[in-house]
Amino acid sequence: MTVKCSFAILAIASLMLLSSCAADPTQGYAFDSTYDAQIKTIAVPIFRNESMDRGIELQLTEAIIKEIQHRTPWRIADSDRADTTLTGAITSTALSVLSESPRTGLVQEQAVQITIRFDFRDNRTGDSLAAREGFAATATFAPERGVGDRLELGQRSAIDELARDLVSELRSSW
């Protein structure tokens, strides 16, 4: 009797799970991608860098391309052949002190924030699909002696978070 009861409960749970899914992500839970299926290719030129930190534009562009390749159905293409283009600029970077050593007064933990603007445009129609100003990510690191985290570690963490968040912003409206 307990085996039959367990089987019945499992069957009911499976039916409830399947009945709650929808083919269209805007209509409920779905197993389909939330990225626009009409878009096949995307161009990602190197982001401009309006900040004083040199070289982070290359790291950010590379991180965005990797996120697109791993998390979306889109392929990277040249600007003249792509369905869409993602352009952007690093507008600022900032460091802030989070904590200091009470004994030495030296910084124990710092935050690095990277702020960008971007525009995701459909090359076929010229329409802007997504655009944001002041889009930012923050990461922390510990530059204190003995620990030895470098600024680059904090920047890399902020860049990776920014790339993940930006690619998530490219999803279809849902």
C-alpha positions in Angstrom: 0.0 0.0 0.0 2.8 2.5 0.8 4.5 1.8 -2.6 1.2 2.6 -4.4 0.7 5.7 -2.3 4.3 6.9 -3.0 3.8 6.3 -6.7 0.5 8.2 -6.7 2.0 11.2 -4.9 5.0 11.2 -7.4 2.6 11.1 -10.4 0.4 13.9 -9.0 3.5 16.1 -8.3 4.9 15.4 -11.8 1.6 16.4 -13.4 1.4 19.6 -11.4 4.9 20.6 -12.3 4.3 20.0 -16.0 1.0 21.8 -16.1 2.6 24.9 -14.6 5.0 25.4 -17.4 4.3 27.5 -20.5 5.8 27.6 -23.9 6.0 31.4 -23.7 8.2 32.8 -20.8 5.8 35.8 -20.5 2.9 33.5 -19.8 4.5 31.6 -16.8 7.3 29.2 -16.0 9.0 28.0 -19.2 11.9 25.9 -20.3 12.5 28.0 -23.3 15.3 30.6 -23.4 14.4 34.1 -22.3 16.7 35.5 -25.0 15.1 36.7 -28.3 15.1 33.7 -30.7 14.9 36.1 -33.7 18.5 37.2 -32.9 21.2 34.9 -34.0 24.3 37.0 -33.9 25.7 39.9 -31.9 28.7 42.1 -32.4 30.6 43.4 -29.4 33.1 46.1 -30.3 35.6 47.0 -27.6 34.0 49.3 -25.0 35.3 52.8 -24.8 37.1 53.8 -21.6 36.4 57.2 -20.3 37.9 56.4 -16.9 41.6 56.9 -15.8 42.1 53.1 -15.4 43.8 51.8 -18.6 43.2 48.3 -20.0 40.0 47.5 -18.2 38.0 48.1 -21.3 39.6 45.1 -22.9 39.0 42.9 -19.9 35.3 44.0 -19.7 34.7 43.4 -23.4 36.3 39.9 -23.2 34.2 39.1 -20.1 31.0 40.2 -21.9 31.8 38.1 -24.9 32.5 35.0 -22.8 29.2 35.5 -20.9 27.3 35.8 -24.2 29.0 32.7 -25.6 28.2 30.7 -22.4 24.8 31.9 -21.4 22.9 32.9 -24.6 22.0 31.2 -27.8 23.7 34.0 -29.8 27.0 33.8 -31.7 29.6 36.5 -31.8 29.9 38.1 -35.3 31.6 41.1 -37.0 29.6 44.3 -36.9 28.8 44.3 -40.6 27.2 40.8 -40.4 25.6 40.8 -36.9 21.9 41.0 -36.3 22.6 43.2 -33.2 25.4 45.3 -31.8 26.3 45.9 -28.1 28.2 49.1 -27.7 29.2 50.8 -24.5 31.7 52.9 -22.5 33.2 52.6 -19.0 32.2 56.0 -17.6 34.0 55.8 -14.2 35.8 53.6 -11.7 36.0 54.4 -8.0 37.7 53.1 -4.9 36.2 53.4 -1.4 37.5 52.3 2.0 35.3 49.9 3.8 37.4 49.2 6.9 40.7 50.3 8.5 42.9 48.5 11.0 42.3 50.0 14.5 46.0 49.4 15.3 47.7 50.7 12.2 45.1 52.9 10.5 45.9 51.1 7.2 43.1 50.0 4.9 41.9 46.5 5.6 39.1 46.2 3.0 38.3 48.3 -0.1 35.5 48.4 -2.7 36.0 49.0 -6.4 33.1 50.2 -8.4 32.9 50.2 -12.2 30.2 52.2 -13.9 29.2 51.9 -17.6 26.6 52.9 -20.1 25.6 50.5 -23.0 23.3 50.4 -25.9 22.0 47.1 -27.4 20.8 47.8 -31.0 19.1 45.8 -33.6 21.1 46.3 -36.8 18.2 45.3 -39.0 15.7 47.9 -37.8 18.0 50.4 -36.0 15.9 50.1 -32.9 17.5 50.2 -29.4 16.6 46.9 -27.7 18.1 47.8 -24.3 20.1 50.8 -23.1 21.3 51.8 -19.6 23.2 54.7 -18.2 25.0 54.4 -14.8 25.0 50.6 -14.9 27.5 49.5 -12.2 29.0 46.7 -10.3 31.0 46.7 -7.0 33.5 44.2 -5.6 35.6 44.1 -2.5 39.2 43.2 -1.9 41.6 43.3 1.0 44.8 45.2 0.3 46.1 44.9 3.9 49.7 43.7 4.4 49.9 40.0 4.8 46.8 39.3 2.8 48.1 41.0 -0.3 45.0 41.3 -2.5 45.8 43.6 -5.3 43.5 46.2 -6.9 43.4 44.0 -10.0 41.6 41.3 -8.0 38.8 43.7 -7.0 38.6 45.0 -10.6 38.4 41.5 -12.0 35.6 40.6 -9.7 33.7 43.8 -10.5 34.2 43.2 -14.3 32.9 39.6 -14.1 29.8 40.7 -12.1 29.2 43.6 -14.5 29.4 41.2 -17.5 27.0 38.8 -15.9 24.5 41.5 -15.0 24.8 43.2 -18.5 24.1 39.9 -20.4 21.1 39.3 -18.1 19.8 42.8 -19.1 19.8 41.7 -22.8 17.0 39.2 -22.2 13.7 39.7 -24.0 11.0 41.6 -22.1 9.3 39.2 -19.7 
